[in-house]
């Protein structure tokens, strides 16, 4: 943990200021120590260079989510070149120039692959937050980047007292017990005039998952040990990879793609290597909680946060991505959301600037 991070941290319990207690004193990078709240007197450990604010009570549903995803990202901890375009697709219309010089918050950083990209694109500071021990994989994947700071914490109780310029969450809010509450917490962490991006599973066109695969995930696969699930997911990952190679990849750019089952998404991932396909299959089977959200629900998150006129897009016909700016004044919100589309269905060009 770099001492610069202290300027952004506050007690998640009461919002009070935190004092750093570290040995040896005077070092810029702190590997071990604690953070002490001046107001409520709570202590939070710093272990392996990461402040740890997570405390699970017995029976807390978040504990199983943290455990499952923590195990997953420790195994699938690779960071590859194709992740860059995938990430840009998830946060569009944001591009690398948008984050230059900004303080950026990532809610649910997992193994740190997006954290690393944002840092390399020139962000002044990147604060990656994850509730699970995947934060240690993120530390390994970003250890050479001085502008990255990592925190183990809950999105619902962000230990931040200083607002950020831009916050994003990719593939995380739909795994929270209350996704709307998670979005609201993220929006509160952004300064007036700042921006927020999210990507979540869509409900539209995903009925076959909700009614077919989800019961299997809830009752079986999310409950087995990580080692067992890793092996169980190998066979469906192999079968899916063969289907992608033999059918979807050859037809990816043809007029036939739209006629194939789940064509937009499966065509999109058809060129991914087997390890990534295995990761995708494993990811869908490991989550104790997964919500598939309708467009109006996602739009409602922005509206409730006072963010008018967000840009929403139906990504690969199976998920929603959204972008919006936090207003400078609470009374400037607008009721509607814009589709990120031109009249031909292609993505519209949106000029964001660097605000």
N, C-alpha and C positions, 0 to 999 in steps of 0.2 A: 504494500500500500504506500503510495506516495503521499507526502504530507499535504500536497495541494488539495487532496480530496477532502480534507477536514473542512475547508471553506464551504463545501456543499452539503455536509452531513448534519442531520439533526436527529434527536431521539424519536424513534417511531412510536413510542408509547405516549409521550407528552409534547413532542415538538421542541424540547429544550436543547440548549447548546451542549455539545459534547467536548470533553477534555480528553486529550490523548495521553495515555500512560504507556510508555514504551521503553524497553531496555535493549541495547544501550541507548542513551539519550543522544539527540543531536543528529542522528542519521536521517537522510532524506527518504530512504526506502525502509519501511517498517515491516519486518517479517512476523514478529510476535509482539503482542501487547494487548491493550484493552482500551475501549472508549467508555468514558464515565459521564453520565448525564448529570449536569449541575442541578437540575430541577427535581427529578424524581429519583435520582441516585441509582438508577439502573446501570449495570455494567454489561458491555458487549465485547466479546473476545475478538482479537485479530489473530488469525491462524493461517500460516503459510502465505502471509502477505495479503489476506482478504478479511475485511470486517464481516463478522457473522451476526446478523440480526434475527435469524430464524429460530423460533422456539415453538415446537409442536406439543400440544397437550395430548394426553392419551385419547385415542379414538378420533383424533383430528383427521378429516378426510384429505386434507392437503398433504399429510405425511406420505400417503400411498402414492399420490401424484409425484411428489418430490423424489421419492425413492425410485419409482419406475423410470422416470425420465433421467434422473441422475445416473442410473445404471446404463441407460441407453446411450447417453452422450459420452460416457466413459469408454464404451465399446466402439460406437460409430463416431470417432472423434476426428475423422479426416476433414480436411479443407481443400477443395479442388477449384480449378479455374472456372468450371461451368457454374459454380455457385454464384459467381458474380452476376451473370445475366439473369439467373433465377431470382436473385435478390432484387435486382432492378425492376423486374416484372412485378414483384410483390409490392414495391413501394412507389411505383409510377404514380404520378408524374415527377416525383423527386429524381434527381440525377446527381452524379458526384459533385458538380459545381455548387449545388444547393447547400451542402453541408460544410463547405470551406469556411474555416474560422469560427464555426458554431460550437456551442456546448450541446452535446447530443446524449440523450438517455435511451438506452435499449431495455425494454421490459421483457424479460425472458430471453436472456442471451444464449442459453444452452451452452454449446461447445465453443462459442465465440467466433463463428465463421463470419457473421454479419458485423460483429464488433470490429473485427480486423479490417474489413472492407471500409467501413465508415472512417476508421482511424487513418487508413492509407489514403483516403480521399481528401484529407486535409482538415478534418475537424480539430478544433482547438483542444477539446477534451471529449472523451467518450466514456460514459458511465454505464457499464453493463451490469444488470441486476438479474439474478436468477435465484429461485427458492431452493433449488436442489444442489447436490454436490457436483453437478455438471459444471459449476463455476470453476472447479479445479481444472477441468479440461479446457475451459476458456482461458484460464491463466497460462496453461502450456502453449496454447495457440496464439497468444498475443504478448508473450513475455518480452519480446524485443521492441515493443511499441511504447514509448514513454508517455503518449497521450491517452492511454487506456487505463481506466480504473474499474475494478470489479468489486461487487458487493453481493453477499448472499443475503437476500431479503425477499419479503413477500410484496407483490405488486400492490396488494390492498393496503399495505402499511409501509410505503416508501420512506426510507430514513433520510429524507432530503428537506432542507430548509431554504435552499436557494434555487430559484427556477432555472430551467434549461431553455435553450432556444428551439430545440426540435426533439420530439420523442416519437418512438415507433415501437410497434410490437408485431411480430410476424409469427403466426401460427401458435399463439400462446393463450390469448384471451378465451378462446373456445374450450380450453381445458380447465378453466377456473370454475369454481362452484357458482359464481355470480359474475358472468362476463361483463355485464353493464357496470357493475361496481368497479371492476378492474379498469375499464376504460375511463370512468370518472376519476379514479385515482391518478391515472396517467395524465389526463387532461389538466388536473390541478397542478401537476409538476411543471407545466409549460408556462412561460412568461406571456403576458399580453402581447399580441403581435407575433408570437411564435407559432409553430406548426406541429401537427401530429399525423402519423400514418398508422394504419392497422391493416392486417390481412387475416381473415378468418374463414372457416368452412362455411359454405352456403347450404341452405336447406333446399333451395330449388334444384331439381334434377338429381337430388341425392336420396330420394326415398328408398331406393334399393339398399343403400348403406344403413339408413336409419332403421329400417324394418328387417333387414337381412343380416348384416354384419354386426351391427351394434349390440344386439342381444348376446351374440357369441363373445364379443369383447368384454361386455359388462360382467357376464357370468363365468367366463373361463379365462380368456387369454390375459386379461389385466390382473388376474389373481395368481398366476403361476410364477415360479421363480424366474429371474432374468435369464439364467442359463438355459432353462427349459424353453422359454419363449424364443430365445435366439435360434434354437434348433427347430422348433415348431414352425417358425417363419421362413426357414430356408426353402422348403418345398414350394409353398405358394409364390415365393419370390422367384424361384427358378422357372416355374410354369409361366408366371407373368412376363419374365424376361424373354422367354421363347416366343410368346405371343407378340410381344412388342417388336422383336427382331424380324419375325416372319410375316407379320401382317401390318402392324401400325407404322413401322419405320418406312417400308417401301411405299406406302400410300400417304405419307405425312403431308406432302405438298400437292396432292391430287384432289380432284373434285369428289373422290370417294371417301375422304376422311370424315366429312360431315355426316356420312351415312353409317359409319361404324359406331358401335356401342361405346359411349363415353369418349368419342373420338377426339374432342378438343384436348382433354387432359392426357389421355394415353398417347396421343400423337406428340404432345409436348414433352413427355418423359421418355419417348421411345429411344432416344439416343443416349440415355444415361447408362453408365456401367452397372454391372450386376451388384456391386457393393452398395450403390445408391438406391437401386430398386429394393434390395434387401432392407435397407434403412427405412424406406418409405413404407413397406409392408409392416415392418416391426413397429414403426411409429403409430400406425393405425390400430395395431392390436394391443399396445401396451397401456394406453391411457385409461385410467379409472373413470374419468369424466370427459365427455366430448359433446359439445353442443353444435348443431347445424343451424345456422342463423339465417333468417330471411332478410331481404333487403331493407324492409321497413324497420326491423329491429336495429340494424347497424346504423341506419340514418337517425333513428331515435337517440342513439348514444351521443351523436354529435349535437343534436338539437338540445338535449338535456344539459350538455356542457356549455351551451351558449354559442356553439360554433355553427354559424349559418352558412348555407350554400356549400356544403362539402362536395368533393368530387368523388363519386362512387363508380366502380366498374366491376362487372361480372367477369372475373378472371377464369379463363379456361372453362367457362360454363359450369363451374362447380364450386366457386368460392367468391368472396367479396373482398375487395380492397377499397380503402377509403383514405382520403386526404382532406385536411381542413386546417384553417388558421384560427387560433384563439383570438377572439376580438379584443381590441384595446379597451372597449367599454362594453358592459354587460347588455346594453340596450341596442346593440347593432346587429343582432342575429337576424337571419332570414329564414323563412319556413322550409324552403325546398332544397333538395340535393340535385346536383347535376350529374348526368351520366358522362363518363370520360369516353365519349364516342363522337365521331363525325357522322354525317347523315348516311355514309356508306357502311358504317359499322366498324371502321378502323379507328384506332385510338387517336383522339384529337391532340393537337399540339398545344400544350399549356405552358405559358411562360410564368415561371415562379419567381424569378429574380433571386436575390440573396438576402432579402429582408431580415 
